[in-house]
Amino acid sequence: MAEQLVAYYGDDLTGSIDVLLQFSRAGHAGRLFLGLPEPAELRATAGQVGVVGIAGIARSLATADLESEVAPALRALAAVQPAVLQYKACSTIDSSPRIGSLGRVLEIGRSLLGEGAVPMLFAQPDFGRYTVFGHHFAAEDGVVHRLDRQPTMSAHPVTPMDESDIARHLARQTELPLASLPLTHYTDPVAVRSEVDRTTAAAVVLDALREDDLRLLGEAFWHLAEARRPLFTMGSGGLSAALARTMIAPPTRHEAPGPERAGGAVLAVSGSRSARTAAQIEHARASGWTVLPLPLRGAPDRLAEMNALLGQGRSVVLTVGEQTLPGGPEAALAAIARAAAMAVEHATTAGMTRRVIICGGDTSGRVLRALAITSVEIVDTVVANVVTCAARAHRAELDGVEFTLKGGQMGPAELFALIDGA
């Protein structure tokens, strides 16, 4: 395997694609599998690219279900002997003792990959995410808030944030000791490595305020990986960027030409209730898109209406909106994902679209799994942190379909119109 290969498990699909984006920007090709690939296919891919990943759904799982989801993926990735193995989490640290517990993931990772202190980096400055003295901050509408006061995360329907100190937040999810390393200790990469090596804590939360901080930390990670292979890390796309920008290995690029780009009307399906996604949907409506309720219980007439509009070249949004959802968070998410997958399958099987937007990080992974998409590769960057990917699938009607997968808080208000005009 490559000396500086990075492998990762992403706890939702949009976050997993962000890792590909960070490495692509640095000239390193990557491939993201949607589920566990065959060992031979994973080994072959690892020998050809700079980064290889497995997208999962751990962010939305109950704590009791995490080991069966995460452990097989970490074992498979460790088997290709990467230098660094990242557990990719959201830059807003979406987790709780009950859902998507990062504390439980820390326990699982250490049991499989060794008990050295795990570096944790959730800051992602280019996305408005910062950690200073262990406290996390996130921008919204151009204003930087402490995470427990950010309008979206403080009122998140599944994992509301009421603590900005990352170590304190995660301490509710594990009995393992946690520590923070403030940026005032960042004299050079070797010093950071020494601090991480010396700690008796199970994990160390790292600060980052500027892009220069990421570069220094990236170099420190590679120093740590010299003694620990794989170096198990946990964090956001900022951690991925730190690794990508400081790789010594030459850039890896696919020799084969990329897939032919799709055209025609766009279908957007939204399971997100974030204010950002709502603004994007309203902008799309004002731009001439038809907005319809996502049919949670089938509704053949609604799907027929969708196909008729797409067949006329008119782009369509199906949104969960303010509909009443069944059961608790898990049942609601499952219902949204089933309905979204049914709509996408209905439209693509009929040949009405080859371009799909899925809104909602938790929704996206479940939809693509339901559609039996095997892997994805980046074909276009729409805006800074939103990309379009070509899907690989055994079914011809889905192979090559372009999916733009966005988390609830990602992209400008005009995002749908930008994709429609691509």
MIDRENTI-700964 format. One record per residue (C-alpha): x, y, z; chain. Coordinates in nm, 2 decimals. Last residue first. Example, Ala and Ser with C-alpha at 12.3 -4.5 7.8 and 13.67 -1.06 7.14 Angstrom:
BEGIN
<rec east="1.37" north="-0.11" up="0.71" unit="A"/>
<rec east="1.23" north="-0.45" up="0.78" unit="A"/>
END
This chain:
BEGIN
<rec east="-2.44" north="2.36" up="-1.49" unit="A"/>
<rec east="-2.76" north="2.58" up="-1.50" unit="A"/>
<rec east="-2.97" north="2.35" up="-1.28" unit="A"/>
<rec east="-2.68" north="2.31" up="-1.04" unit="A"/>
<rec east="-2.65" north="2.69" up="-1.00" unit="A"/>
<rec east="-3.02" north="2.72" up="-0.96" unit="A"/>
<rec east="-3.02" north="2.46" up="-0.68" unit="A"/>
<rec east="-2.74" north="2.65" up="-0.50" unit="A"/>
<rec east="-2.90" north="3.00" up="-0.51" unit="A"/>
<rec east="-2.94" north="3.02" up="-0.13" unit="A"/>
<rec east="-2.57" north="2.94" up="-0.08" unit="A"/>
<rec east="-2.44" north="2.59" up="0.00" unit="A"/>
<rec east="-2.42" north="2.37" up="0.31" unit="A"/>
<rec east="-2.63" north="2.39" up="0.63" unit="A"/>
<rec east="-2.85" north="2.09" up="0.57" unit="A"/>
<rec east="-2.58" north="1.87" up="0.43" unit="A"/>
<rec east="-2.55" north="1.84" up="0.06" unit="A"/>
<rec east="-2.54" north="1.56" up="-0.19" unit="A"/>
<rec east="-2.52" north="1.65" up="-0.56" unit="A"/>
<rec east="-2.58" north="1.32" up="-0.74" unit="A"/>
<rec east="-2.50" north="1.26" up="-1.10" unit="A"/>
<rec east="-2.64" north="0.94" up="-1.25" unit="A"/>
<rec east="-2.35" north="0.74" up="-1.40" unit="A"/>
<rec east="-2.49" north="0.40" up="-1.32" unit="A"/>
<rec east="-2.85" north="0.44" up="-1.20" unit="A"/>
<rec east="-3.05" north="0.33" up="-1.51" unit="A"/>
<rec east="-2.78" north="0.07" up="-1.59" unit="A"/>
<rec east="-2.82" north="-0.11" up="-1.27" unit="A"/>
<rec east="-2.48" north="-0.24" up="-1.13" unit="A"/>
<rec east="-2.41" north="0.10" up="-0.98" unit="A"/>
<rec east="-2.14" north="0.36" up="-0.99" unit="A"/>
<rec east="-2.25" north="0.72" up="-0.91" unit="A"/>
<rec east="-2.10" north="1.03" up="-1.05" unit="A"/>
<rec east="-2.05" north="1.30" up="-0.79" unit="A"/>
<rec east="-2.14" north="1.67" up="-0.77" unit="A"/>
<rec east="-1.97" north="1.88" up="-0.51" unit="A"/>
<rec east="-2.06" north="2.13" up="-0.24" unit="A"/>
<rec east="-1.79" north="2.27" up="-0.01" unit="A"/>
<rec east="-1.67" north="2.57" up="-0.22" unit="A"/>
<rec east="-1.94" north="2.59" up="-0.48" unit="A"/>
<rec east="-2.05" north="2.35" up="-0.76" unit="A"/>
<rec east="-1.73" north="2.14" up="-0.76" unit="A"/>
<rec east="-1.76" north="1.88" up="-1.04" unit="A"/>
<rec east="-1.70" north="1.51" up="-1.12" unit="A"/>
<rec east="-1.62" north="1.37" up="-0.78" unit="A"/>
<rec east="-1.63" north="0.99" up="-0.76" unit="A"/>
<rec east="-1.89" north="0.76" up="-0.61" unit="A"/>
<rec east="-1.93" north="0.40" up="-0.50" unit="A"/>
<rec east="-2.17" north="0.10" up="-0.49" unit="A"/>
<rec east="-2.51" north="0.27" up="-0.54" unit="A"/>
<rec east="-2.76" north="0.01" up="-0.43" unit="A"/>
<rec east="-3.06" north="0.25" up="-0.45" unit="A"/>
<rec east="-3.13" north="0.19" up="-0.08" unit="A"/>
<rec east="-2.77" north="0.26" up="0.00" unit="A"/>
<rec east="-2.79" north="0.59" up="-0.20" unit="A"/>
<rec east="-3.10" north="0.69" up="0.00" unit="A"/>
<rec east="-2.96" north="0.60" up="0.34" unit="A"/>
<rec east="-2.64" north="0.79" up="0.28" unit="A"/>
<rec east="-2.82" north="1.10" up="0.16" unit="A"/>
<rec east="-3.08" north="1.12" up="0.44" unit="A"/>
<rec east="-2.82" north="1.16" up="0.72" unit="A"/>
<rec east="-2.65" north="1.44" up="0.54" unit="A"/>
<rec east="-2.97" north="1.61" up="0.44" unit="A"/>
<rec east="-3.05" north="1.74" up="0.09" unit="A"/>
<rec east="-3.03" north="1.51" up="-0.20" unit="A"/>
<rec east="-2.99" north="1.66" up="-0.55" unit="A"/>
<rec east="-3.04" north="1.45" up="-0.86" unit="A"/>
<rec east="-2.93" north="1.47" up="-1.22" unit="A"/>
<rec east="-2.99" north="1.19" up="-1.47" unit="A"/>
<rec east="-3.36" north="1.27" up="-1.51" unit="A"/>
<rec east="-3.68" north="1.15" up="-1.67" unit="A"/>
<rec east="-3.55" north="0.81" up="-1.79" unit="A"/>
<rec east="-3.85" north="0.62" up="-1.64" unit="A"/>
<rec east="-3.61" north="0.42" up="-1.42" unit="A"/>
<rec east="-3.44" north="0.75" up="-1.32" unit="A"/>
<rec east="-3.76" north="0.92" up="-1.20" unit="A"/>
<rec east="-3.91" north="0.62" up="-1.01" unit="A"/>
<rec east="-3.58" north="0.53" up="-0.86" unit="A"/>
<rec east="-3.53" north="0.89" up="-0.73" unit="A"/>
<rec east="-3.89" north="0.90" up="-0.59" unit="A"/>
<rec east="-3.86" north="0.56" up="-0.42" unit="A"/>
<rec east="-3.52" north="0.66" up="-0.27" unit="A"/>
<rec east="-3.67" north="0.98" up="-0.13" unit="A"/>
<rec east="-3.97" north="0.80" up="0.02" unit="A"/>
<rec east="-3.75" north="0.53" up="0.18" unit="A"/>
<rec east="-3.51" north="0.79" up="0.31" unit="A"/>
<rec east="-3.79" north="1.00" up="0.46" unit="A"/>
<rec east="-3.94" north="0.70" up="0.63" unit="A"/>
<rec east="-3.61" north="0.58" up="0.78" unit="A"/>
<rec east="-3.54" north="0.93" up="0.91" unit="A"/>
<rec east="-3.88" north="0.95" up="1.08" unit="A"/>
<rec east="-3.84" north="0.61" up="1.23" unit="A"/>
<rec east="-3.49" north="0.70" up="1.37" unit="A"/>
<rec east="-3.61" north="1.04" up="1.50" unit="A"/>
<rec east="-3.92" north="0.91" up="1.68" unit="A"/>
<rec east="-4.24" north="0.78" up="1.54" unit="A"/>
<rec east="-4.39" north="0.89" up="1.20" unit="A"/>
<rec east="-4.33" north="1.24" up="1.06" unit="A"/>
<rec east="-4.59" north="1.52" up="1.04" unit="A"/>
<rec east="-4.52" north="1.72" up="0.72" unit="A"/>
<rec east="-4.36" north="2.06" up="0.77" unit="A"/>
<rec east="-4.14" north="2.04" up="0.47" unit="A"/>
<rec east="-4.05" north="1.69" up="0.37" unit="A"/>
<rec east="-3.95" north="1.83" up="0.03" unit="A"/>
<rec east="-3.98" north="1.71" up="-0.33" unit="A"/>
<rec east="-3.81" north="1.97" up="-0.55" unit="A"/>
<rec east="-3.87" north="1.96" up="-0.93" unit="A"/>
<rec east="-3.69" north="2.08" up="-1.24" unit="A"/>
<rec east="-3.90" north="2.14" up="-1.55" unit="A"/>
<rec east="-3.78" north="1.98" up="-1.87" unit="A"/>
<rec east="-4.13" north="1.87" up="-1.97" unit="A"/>
<rec east="-4.04" north="1.51" up="-1.88" unit="A"/>
<rec east="-3.94" north="1.64" up="-1.54" unit="A"/>
<rec east="-4.29" north="1.78" up="-1.49" unit="A"/>
<rec east="-4.46" north="1.46" up="-1.60" unit="A"/>
<rec east="-4.23" north="1.25" up="-1.38" unit="A"/>
<rec east="-4.31" north="1.46" up="-1.07" unit="A"/>
<rec east="-4.69" north="1.44" up="-1.15" unit="A"/>
<rec east="-4.66" north="1.06" up="-1.18" unit="A"/>
<rec east="-4.48" north="1.05" up="-0.84" unit="A"/>
<rec east="-4.76" north="1.25" up="-0.68" unit="A"/>
<rec east="-5.03" north="1.03" up="-0.84" unit="A"/>
<rec east="-4.85" north="0.72" up="-0.71" unit="A"/>
<rec east="-4.87" north="0.84" up="-0.35" unit="A"/>
<rec east="-4.62" north="0.62" up="-0.17" unit="A"/>
<rec east="-4.65" north="0.70" up="0.20" unit="A"/>
<rec east="-4.39" north="0.97" up="0.26" unit="A"/>
<rec east="-4.47" north="1.15" up="-0.06" unit="A"/>
<rec east="-4.22" north="1.44" up="-0.05" unit="A"/>
<rec east="-4.44" north="1.75" up="-0.07" unit="A"/>
<rec east="-4.41" north="1.94" up="-0.40" unit="A"/>
<rec east="-4.20" north="2.24" up="-0.52" unit="A"/>
<rec east="-4.20" north="2.32" up="-0.89" unit="A"/>
<rec east="-3.88" north="2.50" up="-1.00" unit="A"/>
<rec east="-3.92" north="2.84" up="-1.17" unit="A"/>
<rec east="-3.65" north="3.05" up="-1.01" unit="A"/>
<rec east="-3.88" north="3.17" up="-0.73" unit="A"/>
<rec east="-3.93" north="2.81" up="-0.64" unit="A"/>
<rec east="-3.56" north="2.74" up="-0.64" unit="A"/>
<rec east="-3.50" north="3.04" up="-0.41" unit="A"/>
<rec east="-3.76" north="2.90" up="-0.18" unit="A"/>
<rec east="-3.59" north="2.56" up="-0.18" unit="A"/>
<rec east="-3.25" north="2.72" up="-0.11" unit="A"/>
<rec east="-3.40" north="2.92" up="0.18" unit="A"/>
<rec east="-3.55" north="2.61" up="0.33" unit="A"/>
<rec east="-3.21" north="2.43" up="0.29" unit="A"/>
<rec east="-3.04" north="2.71" up="0.49" unit="A"/>
<rec east="-3.31" north="2.72" up="0.76" unit="A"/>
<rec east="-3.26" north="2.35" up="0.82" unit="A"/>
<rec east="-3.55" north="2.10" up="0.78" unit="A"/>
<rec east="-3.35" north="1.85" up="0.58" unit="A"/>
<rec east="-3.52" north="1.55" up="0.42" unit="A"/>
<rec east="-3.50" north="1.71" up="0.08" unit="A"/>
<rec east="-3.53" north="1.55" up="-0.27" unit="A"/>
<rec east="-3.41" north="1.75" up="-0.57" unit="A"/>
<rec east="-3.48" north="1.63" up="-0.92" unit="A"/>
<rec east="-3.30" north="1.82" up="-1.20" unit="A"/>
<rec east="-3.40" north="1.86" up="-1.56" unit="A"/>
<rec east="-3.17" north="1.78" up="-1.85" unit="A"/>
<rec east="-2.79" north="1.72" up="-1.87" unit="A"/>
<rec east="-2.54" north="1.45" up="-1.76" unit="A"/>
<rec east="-2.17" north="1.48" up="-1.79" unit="A"/>
<rec east="-1.97" north="1.21" up="-1.96" unit="A"/>
<rec east="-1.77" north="1.01" up="-1.71" unit="A"/>
<rec east="-1.41" north="1.11" up="-1.64" unit="A"/>
<rec east="-1.12" north="1.01" up="-1.86" unit="A"/>
<rec east="-0.90" north="0.72" up="-1.74" unit="A"/>
<rec east="-0.56" north="0.81" up="-1.60" unit="A"/>
<rec east="-0.70" north="0.88" up="-1.25" unit="A"/>
<rec east="-0.48" north="1.11" up="-1.05" unit="A"/>
<rec east="-0.25" north="1.06" up="-0.76" unit="A"/>
<rec east="-0.04" north="1.36" up="-0.64" unit="A"/>
<rec east="0.31" north="1.27" up="-0.52" unit="A"/>
<rec east="0.35" north="1.15" up="-0.16" unit="A"/>
<rec east="0.48" north="1.42" up="0.08" unit="A"/>
<rec east="0.13" north="1.47" up="0.22" unit="A"/>
<rec east="0.09" north="1.81" up="0.40" unit="A"/>
<rec east="-0.21" north="1.96" up="0.22" unit="A"/>
<rec east="-0.40" north="1.63" up="0.23" unit="A"/>
<rec east="-0.35" north="1.56" up="0.60" unit="A"/>
<rec east="-0.46" north="1.91" up="0.71" unit="A"/>
<rec east="-0.75" north="1.90" up="0.47" unit="A"/>
<rec east="-0.87" north="1.58" up="0.61" unit="A"/>
<rec east="-0.86" north="1.72" up="0.96" unit="A"/>
<rec east="-1.05" north="2.02" up="0.84" unit="A"/>
<rec east="-1.30" north="1.78" up="0.68" unit="A"/>
<rec east="-1.40" north="1.70" up="1.04" unit="A"/>
<rec east="-1.25" north="1.49" up="1.31" unit="A"/>
<rec east="-1.13" north="1.16" up="1.46" unit="A"/>
<rec east="-0.78" north="1.01" up="1.43" unit="A"/>
<rec east="-0.64" north="0.66" up="1.44" unit="A"/>
<rec east="-0.27" north="0.66" up="1.34" unit="A"/>
<rec east="-0.24" north="0.33" up="1.14" unit="A"/>
<rec east="0.04" north="0.28" up="1.18" unit="A"/>
<rec east="0.17" north="0.44" up="1.50" unit="A"/>
<rec east="0.54" north="0.55" up="1.52" unit="A"/>
<rec east="0.56" north="0.73" up="1.18" unit="A"/>
<rec east="0.19" north="0.82" up="1.20" unit="A"/>
<rec east="0.27" north="1.07" up="1.48" unit="A"/>
<rec east="0.50" north="1.26" up="1.26" unit="A"/>
<rec east="0.24" north="1.26" up="0.98" unit="A"/>
<rec east="-0.02" north="1.39" up="1.23" unit="A"/>
<rec east="0.22" north="1.67" up="1.34" unit="A"/>
<rec east="0.26" north="1.78" up="0.97" unit="A"/>
<rec east="-0.11" north="1.80" up="0.94" unit="A"/>
<rec east="-0.13" north="2.00" up="1.27" unit="A"/>
<rec east="0.11" north="2.26" up="1.13" unit="A"/>
<rec east="-0.09" north="2.28" up="0.80" unit="A"/>
<rec east="-0.42" north="2.31" up="0.99" unit="A"/>
<rec east="-0.29" north="2.59" up="1.21" unit="A"/>
<rec east="-0.18" north="2.78" up="0.90" unit="A"/>
<rec east="-0.54" north="2.76" up="0.77" unit="A"/>
<rec east="-0.65" north="2.96" up="1.07" unit="A"/>
<rec east="-0.83" north="2.91" up="1.40" unit="A"/>
<rec east="-0.74" north="2.55" up="1.49" unit="A"/>
<rec east="-0.75" north="2.39" up="1.83" unit="A"/>
<rec east="-0.70" north="2.02" up="1.90" unit="A"/>
<rec east="-0.90" north="1.79" up="2.13" unit="A"/>
<rec east="-0.68" north="1.51" up="2.27" unit="A"/>
<rec east="-0.81" north="1.16" up="2.31" unit="A"/>
<rec east="-0.76" north="0.87" up="2.56" unit="A"/>
<rec east="-0.58" north="1.10" up="2.81" unit="A"/>
<rec east="-0.24" north="1.00" up="2.95" unit="A"/>
<rec east="-0.07" north="1.27" up="2.75" unit="A"/>
<rec east="0.29" north="1.24" up="2.65" unit="A"/>
<rec east="0.24" north="1.13" up="2.29" unit="A"/>
<rec east="0.00" north="1.42" up="2.21" unit="A"/>
<rec east="0.23" north="1.68" up="2.36" unit="A"/>
<rec east="0.53" north="1.53" up="2.18" unit="A"/>
<rec east="0.34" north="1.54" up="1.84" unit="A"/>
<rec east="0.25" north="1.90" up="1.91" unit="A"/>
<rec east="0.61" north="1.99" up="1.98" unit="A"/>
<rec east="0.73" north="1.81" up="1.67" unit="A"/>
<rec east="0.48" north="2.01" up="1.46" unit="A"/>
<rec east="0.60" north="2.35" up="1.58" unit="A"/>
<rec east="0.53" north="2.60" up="1.85" unit="A"/>
<rec east="0.17" north="2.50" up="1.88" unit="A"/>
<rec east="0.12" north="2.52" up="2.26" unit="A"/>
<rec east="-0.07" north="2.85" up="2.24" unit="A"/>
<rec east="-0.30" north="2.66" up="2.01" unit="A"/>
<rec east="-0.46" north="2.49" up="2.31" unit="A"/>
<rec east="-0.43" north="2.11" up="2.36" unit="A"/>
<rec east="-0.75" north="1.96" up="2.51" unit="A"/>
<rec east="-0.79" north="1.64" up="2.72" unit="A"/>
<rec east="-1.03" north="1.35" up="2.75" unit="A"/>
<rec east="-1.04" north="1.06" up="3.00" unit="A"/>
<rec east="-1.25" north="0.76" up="2.89" unit="A"/>
<rec east="-1.59" north="0.74" up="3.07" unit="A"/>
<rec east="-1.77" north="0.80" up="2.74" unit="A"/>
<rec east="-2.06" north="1.00" up="2.60" unit="A"/>
<rec east="-2.10" north="1.28" up="2.85" unit="A"/>
<rec east="-1.73" north="1.34" up="2.83" unit="A"/>
<rec east="-1.78" north="1.43" up="2.46" unit="A"/>
<rec east="-1.95" north="1.76" up="2.54" unit="A"/>
<rec east="-1.69" north="1.83" up="2.81" unit="A"/>
<rec east="-1.40" north="1.76" up="2.57" unit="A"/>
<rec east="-1.57" north="1.98" up="2.30" unit="A"/>
<rec east="-1.63" north="2.28" up="2.52" unit="A"/>
<rec east="-1.92" north="2.44" up="2.34" unit="A"/>
<rec east="-2.20" north="2.28" up="2.55" unit="A"/>
<rec east="-2.57" north="2.30" up="2.49" unit="A"/>
<rec east="-2.58" north="2.15" up="2.14" unit="A"/>
<rec east="-2.90" north="1.99" up="2.02" unit="A"/>
<rec east="-2.85" north="1.64" up="1.87" unit="A"/>
<rec east="-3.18" north="1.52" up="1.71" unit="A"/>
<rec east="-3.39" north="1.83" up="1.65" unit="A"/>
<rec east="-3.10" north="2.08" up="1.64" unit="A"/>
<rec east="-3.20" north="2.39" up="1.84" unit="A"/>
<rec east="-2.85" north="2.49" up="1.96" unit="A"/>
<rec east="-2.71" north="2.36" up="1.63" unit="A"/>
<rec east="-2.91" north="2.58" up="1.40" unit="A"/>
<rec east="-2.91" north="2.91" up="1.59" unit="A"/>
<rec east="-2.55" north="2.89" up="1.70" unit="A"/>
<rec east="-2.55" north="2.95" up="2.07" unit="A"/>
<rec east="-2.41" north="2.61" up="2.19" unit="A"/>
<rec east="-2.16" north="2.63" up="1.91" unit="A"/>
<rec east="-2.02" north="2.97" up="2.00" unit="A"/>
<rec east="-2.14" north="3.18" up="1.72" unit="A"/>
<rec east="-1.97" north="3.33" up="1.41" unit="A"/>
<rec east="-2.20" north="3.55" up="1.20" unit="A"/>
<rec east="-2.19" north="3.54" up="0.82" unit="A"/>
<rec east="-2.53" north="3.37" up="0.79" unit="A"/>
<rec east="-2.42" north="3.10" up="1.03" unit="A"/>
<rec east="-2.06" north="3.05" up="1.15" unit="A"/>
<rec east="-1.96" north="2.79" up="1.40" unit="A"/>
<rec east="-1.75" north="2.80" up="1.72" unit="A"/>
<rec east="-1.60" north="2.53" up="1.93" unit="A"/>
<rec east="-1.43" north="2.56" up="2.27" unit="A"/>
<rec east="-1.11" north="2.37" up="2.34" unit="A"/>
<rec east="-0.90" north="2.68" up="2.39" unit="A"/>
<rec east="-1.01" north="2.79" up="2.04" unit="A"/>
<rec east="-1.18" north="2.56" up="1.79" unit="A"/>
<rec east="-1.32" north="2.71" up="1.46" unit="A"/>
<rec east="-1.58" north="2.62" up="1.20" unit="A"/>
<rec east="-1.66" north="2.87" up="0.93" unit="A"/>
<rec east="-1.62" north="2.63" up="0.64" unit="A"/>
<rec east="-1.28" north="2.75" up="0.53" unit="A"/>
<rec east="-1.18" north="2.73" up="0.90" unit="A"/>
<rec east="-1.26" north="2.36" up="0.95" unit="A"/>
<rec east="-1.22" north="2.29" up="1.32" unit="A"/>
<rec east="-1.32" north="1.94" up="1.44" unit="A"/>
<rec east="-0.97" north="1.80" up="1.52" unit="A"/>
<rec east="-0.94" north="1.50" up="1.75" unit="A"/>
<rec east="-0.60" north="1.33" up="1.80" unit="A"/>
<rec east="-0.64" north="0.99" up="1.96" unit="A"/>
<rec east="-0.41" north="0.91" up="2.25" unit="A"/>
<rec east="-0.25" north="0.57" up="2.20" unit="A"/>
<rec east="-0.47" north="0.27" up="2.29" unit="A"/>
<rec east="-0.45" north="0.06" up="1.98" unit="A"/>
<rec east="-0.65" north="0.01" up="1.66" unit="A"/>
<rec east="-0.94" north="-0.21" up="1.74" unit="A"/>
<rec east="-1.02" north="-0.13" up="2.11" unit="A"/>
<rec east="-0.91" north="0.23" up="2.05" unit="A"/>
<rec east="-1.16" north="0.27" up="1.76" unit="A"/>
<rec east="-1.45" north="0.12" up="1.95" unit="A"/>
<rec east="-1.40" north="0.34" up="2.26" unit="A"/>
<rec east="-1.36" north="0.65" up="2.04" unit="A"/>
<rec east="-1.68" north="0.55" up="1.86" unit="A"/>
<rec east="-1.86" north="0.53" up="2.19" unit="A"/>
<rec east="-1.75" north="0.88" up="2.27" unit="A"/>
<rec east="-1.85" north="1.00" up="1.93" unit="A"/>
<rec east="-2.21" north="0.89" up="2.01" unit="A"/>
<rec east="-2.42" north="0.91" up="1.69" unit="A"/>
<rec east="-2.75" north="0.91" up="1.90" unit="A"/>
<rec east="-2.80" north="0.84" up="2.27" unit="A"/>
<rec east="-2.50" north="0.99" up="2.45" unit="A"/>
<rec east="-2.51" north="1.27" up="2.19" unit="A"/>
<rec east="-2.35" north="1.35" up="1.86" unit="A"/>
<rec east="-2.33" north="1.62" up="1.59" unit="A"/>
<rec east="-1.98" north="1.76" up="1.63" unit="A"/>
<rec east="-2.05" north="2.07" up="1.42" unit="A"/>
<rec east="-1.76" north="1.99" up="1.19" unit="A"/>
<rec east="-1.93" north="1.65" up="1.12" unit="A"/>
<rec east="-1.74" north="1.34" up="1.19" unit="A"/>
<rec east="-1.48" north="1.15" up="0.97" unit="A"/>
<rec east="-1.32" north="0.86" up="1.16" unit="A"/>
<rec east="-0.97" north="0.89" up="1.01" unit="A"/>
<rec east="-0.72" north="0.61" up="0.96" unit="A"/>
<rec east="-0.37" north="0.73" up="0.89" unit="A"/>
<rec east="-0.07" north="0.55" up="0.75" unit="A"/>
<rec east="-0.30" north="0.30" up="0.58" unit="A"/>
<rec east="-0.24" north="-0.07" up="0.60" unit="A"/>
<rec east="-0.51" north="-0.21" up="0.37" unit="A"/>
<rec east="-0.64" north="-0.42" up="0.66" unit="A"/>
<rec east="-0.70" north="-0.11" up="0.87" unit="A"/>
<rec east="-0.98" north="-0.02" up="0.63" unit="A"/>
<rec east="-1.15" north="-0.35" up="0.66" unit="A"/>
<rec east="-1.12" north="-0.35" up="1.04" unit="A"/>
<rec east="-1.25" north="0.01" up="1.06" unit="A"/>
<rec east="-1.55" north="-0.08" up="0.85" unit="A"/>
<rec east="-1.63" north="-0.39" up="1.05" unit="A"/>
<rec east="-1.62" north="-0.19" up="1.37" unit="A"/>
<rec east="-1.84" north="0.10" up="1.27" unit="A"/>
<rec east="-2.18" north="-0.04" up="1.19" unit="A"/>
<rec east="-2.20" north="-0.34" up="1.43" unit="A"/>
<rec east="-2.03" north="-0.12" up="1.70" unit="A"/>
<rec east="-2.27" north="0.17" up="1.65" unit="A"/>
<rec east="-2.60" north="0.00" up="1.71" unit="A"/>
<rec east="-2.62" north="0.04" up="2.09" unit="A"/>
<rec east="-2.54" north="0.41" up="2.05" unit="A"/>
<rec east="-2.84" north="0.47" up="1.83" unit="A"/>
<rec east="-2.76" north="0.55" up="1.48" unit="A"/>
<rec east="-2.78" north="0.88" up="1.29" unit="A"/>
<rec east="-2.42" north="0.98" up="1.29" unit="A"/>
<rec east="-2.32" north="0.61" up="1.22" unit="A"/>
<rec east="-2.47" north="0.62" up="0.87" unit="A"/>
<rec east="-2.17" north="0.50" up="0.67" unit="A"/>
<rec east="-1.94" north="0.60" up="0.39" unit="A"/>
<rec east="-1.63" north="0.39" up="0.33" unit="A"/>
<rec east="-1.32" north="0.57" up="0.22" unit="A"/>
<rec east="-1.00" north="0.55" up="0.02" unit="A"/>
<rec east="-0.74" north="0.83" up="-0.01" unit="A"/>
<rec east="-0.42" north="0.87" up="-0.21" unit="A"/>
<rec east="-0.53" north="0.64" up="-0.49" unit="A"/>
<rec east="-0.42" north="0.34" up="-0.69" unit="A"/>
<rec east="-0.30" north="0.08" up="-0.43" unit="A"/>
<rec east="-0.59" north="0.15" up="-0.20" unit="A"/>
<rec east="-0.83" north="0.07" up="-0.49" unit="A"/>
<rec east="-0.68" north="-0.28" up="-0.54" unit="A"/>
<rec east="-0.69" north="-0.35" up="-0.17" unit="A"/>
<rec east="-1.06" north="-0.24" up="-0.14" unit="A"/>
<rec east="-1.15" north="-0.45" up="-0.45" unit="A"/>
<rec east="-0.98" north="-0.75" up="-0.30" unit="A"/>
<rec east="-1.15" north="-0.71" up="0.04" unit="A"/>
<rec east="-1.50" north="-0.69" up="-0.12" unit="A"/>
<rec east="-1.65" north="-0.35" up="-0.05" unit="A"/>
<rec east="-1.82" north="-0.26" up="0.28" unit="A"/>
<rec east="-2.09" north="0.01" up="0.22" unit="A"/>
<rec east="-2.11" north="0.31" up="0.00" unit="A"/>
<rec east="-1.75" north="0.31" up="-0.12" unit="A"/>
<rec east="-1.57" north="0.64" up="-0.17" unit="A"/>
<rec east="-1.28" north="0.67" up="-0.41" unit="A"/>
<rec east="-0.99" north="0.91" up="-0.41" unit="A"/>
<rec east="-0.76" north="1.10" up="-0.64" unit="A"/>
<rec east="-0.50" north="1.33" up="-0.48" unit="A"/>
<rec east="-0.43" north="1.67" up="-0.63" unit="A"/>
<rec east="-0.45" north="1.88" up="-0.32" unit="A"/>
<rec east="-0.80" north="2.00" up="-0.40" unit="A"/>
<rec east="-0.90" north="1.64" up="-0.47" unit="A"/>
<rec east="-0.78" north="1.55" up="-0.11" unit="A"/>
<rec east="-1.02" north="1.80" up="0.04" unit="A"/>
<rec east="-1.30" north="1.71" up="-0.19" unit="A"/>
<rec east="-1.27" north="1.33" up="-0.12" unit="A"/>
<rec east="-1.30" north="1.42" up="0.26" unit="A"/>
<rec east="-1.61" north="1.63" up="0.19" unit="A"/>
<rec east="-1.76" north="1.33" up="0.02" unit="A"/>
<rec east="-1.76" north="1.14" up="0.35" unit="A"/>
<rec east="-1.93" north="1.44" up="0.52" unit="A"/>
<rec east="-2.21" north="1.43" up="0.26" unit="A"/>
<rec east="-2.25" north="1.05" up="0.32" unit="A"/>
<rec east="-2.27" north="1.03" up="0.70" unit="A"/>
<rec east="-2.04" north="0.89" up="0.97" unit="A"/>
<rec east="-1.75" north="0.88" up="0.73" unit="A"/>
<rec east="-1.49" north="0.60" up="0.76" unit="A"/>
<rec east="-1.15" north="0.68" up="0.65" unit="A"/>
<rec east="-0.83" north="0.56" up="0.48" unit="A"/>
<rec east="-0.52" north="0.78" up="0.42" unit="A"/>
<rec east="-0.23" north="0.63" up="0.22" unit="A"/>
<rec east="0.10" north="0.79" up="0.30" unit="A"/>
<rec east="0.33" north="0.49" up="0.23" unit="A"/>
<rec east="0.11" north="0.36" up="-0.05" unit="A"/>
<rec east="0.00" north="0.00" up="0.00" unit="A"/>
END
